[in-house]
Amino acid sequence: MIPIWPSWPDIQSSMPSVFKATSYDPKSFCIVDATELRCQTPASLSTQSQSYSSYKSHTTLKGLVGIAPNGAFTFVSELYSGAISDRQLVIECGFLDLLESVPAGCGIMADRGFEIQDLLVQDNLLLNIPPLKVSFPFALGALCWRLV
């Protein structure tokens, strides 16, 4: 696990104004998503079934990544077998332990596949799921700036 965990004041001071101006929650602390990397099919049938991803229709390794609203990586998990659910990945990778330092009332942004609302409520955090289709009134490049 590679946590590069910023403080809430750092998140606020580097949050792009276009991010604050959209309908997204301006109190979003982190944006999380799972990523899958295709891997060689194991010889063992047991290992094959554990690493097979129905989403990718291949054997994969899966990890959780987190980024700040300004685009900086804040969390990279170890890799797990591709069959693990997004929820179980969040539970096992150590991400929830880091959330203890996030101020109550802040949000974690994720796509609709992340069924983790009940896990966030324990720390008084919100799950922010953006709408399925979004037309951005700004260039996507404007969301990512360098931290000075």
MOWOWO-V284294 format. One record per helix or strand of 3 or more residues. SS is the DSSP state (@ for helix, = for strand). FROM is the first residue (numbers start at 1). LEN is the number of residues. If there is no record, write none. Layout:
ss->{SS	SS}
from->{FROM	FROM}
len->{LEN	LEN}
//
This chain:
ss->{@	@	=	@	=	=	@	@	=	@	=	@}
from->{8	17	28	45	58	73	86	95	107	117	126	140}
len->{7	5	11	7	10	4	7	7	3	5	3	4}
//
